[in-house]
């Protein structure tokens, strides 16, 4: 029921000839609000592996889009930076590592053949500002979960997205990279961001394209009005630009 997760599920359900897609969330009321019905959904908590086991029975693929979400503390005084923190049961260690580990373990037990995990760029830098937020080390825990997935033996696709934009998808050129090279030295100085809708589309395409398997890569987009831009439509070619492994 997060912004990107709901986009992925809606895209999968639009391709009912290829996918029978189920959702998993904590809140039936949020499901009702976003989708109009709870049909085709399971609800539970990623911290409770038994609820995951029920949801994953008979599934061939899993998309992981869960993430800890920092909350702003009291509004900052003029001239001060806002302070952020996590709820005690929503720390990155709990959500981004153990919660994702539970999903991977339950998927392996259920015989799932392919897991697509959406993470974040910046994980090569332990001093990244996101790690300092609420002392959560969120990117460090995300990387640990990614490594756990790689070591699980299940086919994987790990998409480390840049900053997420609530903008139109399908109108930009997408760029892939490795190990934060796009973040540290973006081509032509472009912003290291991407619309959520484009991330969702890459997730769906990763489930379809065989050469997306067993690859981990960074993902950003050129601005829509950037010169020499060719809108990405050939996703097989996009995945061919990536290399196998972490």
N, C-alpha and C positions, 0 to 999 in steps of 0.2 A: 504493500500500500504506500510505499515511498514514491517519490516523483518518478524516478527512473524505472523502478520495478513495475509500476502500473503501466508505463509506456511499453515495456517489454511484453507484458502479458497481453495487452491489447493488440500489439502487433502479431504475436503468436496466434491469437484467436482469429485474427483476420485471415490466417492461412490454415483454415481448418482442414483443408485437403492434405496438408503436410503434418500438422501438429494437433495433438489433443493436449491442450495446456491447462494445468491446474495451478491455482495460487495457494500461497501459505502466508498467513498473517496472524497477528495477535488479536485484532479487533474486528468482530463481525459487523459492528456499526460502521467502521471505516470502510469495510468492503462494500457494504450496502450504499454508502455515500458515493464511492468512486465508480462502482460497477452496476449499481441498481439491483443486484441480486447476490446472494451468497452461494448460488449454484456453481459447482466446479471449484470450490474453495475448501481448504482445510485450515483450521486455526489452532494455534498452539504457541509455543515459545521455543526459540532456537536453543535456549538454555535447558530445555527438557527434551532429551533425545528420543524418548518414547513417542512424543507427538510427531516428531520428524519421521520416525520409522513407519508410522501409520500413513503419513502423507506420501512417502516415497515408494510404497509398495507398488510394484508393476511399472515404475517409471524407467525410461531409458536414458534420460538426460536431466540435469539439474542446473538451474541458473541461480547463482548466489549474488544477491544485491544488498545484503544486510550490512549495516555500518552503525557504529556508535555515533551519536549526534550531540555535540556540545550545546549547552544552553547558556545564554548570556545571564550573568548575575545582575545585580541591581544596575539600573541605567547609570552610565558614567557621568561624572561631573564635567562641566565644560573644560575642555583641554586635556581630559584624561582619556586613556584608551579603555575600551570596554573589556571586562574580564569575563572569561568563560569557564565553565566547569561541566562535569558529567554527574548524572545521578549515580548513586552508589552501586546499583545493579546494572548500570549502563556504561561502565568504564570500557575503554577499548580492549583491555585484556580479556574482559568477560565476553564482549560482543564480537569483536573483530578476530579474536583468536579462538577462545573456547567455543563461542557460538558457531563459528565457521568450521572448527574442528568437528563439532557435533554433526553438522550437516554433511561433512565429508565422510565421517564414520558411518552415519546412517545410510548415505548413498552407496557406499561400498557394500554394506550388508545387504542392501536391496538389489544389488547387481546393476546399479546405474553404470552406463558405459562412458559417459562424457559429462564433465562439469565445466561450465563457463562461469568464471568468477570475475566480477568487476571490482577493481581496486583503484588505487590512486597513484599518480606520479609523485615523485619526491622521496621515495623509499630508500634511495641510496644515501641520503643525507640524514644522519641521526640528529643533527641540530636544526632540522627543518622547523619553521615556526609552528606548523601543525602539531609537531610532537610536543612543543612547549605548552600548547593550549590545555589548560586544566591538568597539567602534568600527566597527560594520558598516553604519550608516546604512540599515538594512533598509527602512524605509518610503520613503526617498528613492529607492532602487533599484526598489522595487515601483511607485512612481508613474511612473518613467521607462519601465518596461515597459508600463504601462497606456497611456501616451501613444503608445508605439510601436505598440501594437495599434490604437488609434484612428486613427493615421495610415496604417495598413496598407491600408485600403480594405475589409477584411473586416468583415461585420456582427459586432458585439460586444455582450456583456453583461458589465459589470464589477460584481461584488458585493463591496463593502468591508465585511466582517463585523466585528462587535464581538468582545469576548472570547469564546472558544469554550468551551462547557460540554459535558461528557460526561453529558448528561441526556436524558430522553425528549423526542422531537419530536412535533409535531402537537397540542400541548395549550396553546399560547400564542398571544397576539396579536403579530403581527410589525409592526415599524415601519420605514419607509424614510425616508431623509433625504439631504442633500447636504452636501459640504464640511465634514464633521465637526460640523455643527450639533447632531446628537444627542449627540455626544461632549462638546461644550463646554457644552451646556445641555440635558441630558436631561429630557424631560417628567416632571413629578412626581418628579424626582430618582431615577428608576429606574436600576438598574445597566445599564451599556452592554455587555450580553453577550447571547449567544444560543446555544441548543443546536446542536451540530454537525449533528444530524439535521435541524434546521430549515433550516440553510444548504444541506445536501444536497438537501432537497426544493425549495428555491427554485432551485437549479441545474437540477434536472430540469424544473421548470415553465418556466424561462427557455428551455429548448430547445423547449418546446411552444407557448408563447404568443408570437405575432408582435409584440405591443407591448412585449416585453422587449428587443427588438433596438435596438442603438445607444444604449444607456443605461448610465450608471454611477451607482451609488447606494450609500449606507451602509445597513446592515441590523442591527437589534437586535430584542430581544423584550421584552415586558412580563413580569414575574414571573408564574408560573402562578397564584398566589393574589392577584394585584393586583385591586383593585376596578374595576368597569366594564370588564372584559376580555371581548373577543369573539374566540374562537379563529379564526385566519386560515385560511379554506378557499377563498376566492375569490381566486386568484392573478392572474387577469386584472385584477381591481380593484386589487390591490396594485401591479402594474406600471403601471397607469394613474396612480398617485400620483407616479410618478417622471417626470423630464423628460429629454429627449434631451441628448446631449453628455456632456462630462467631469463 
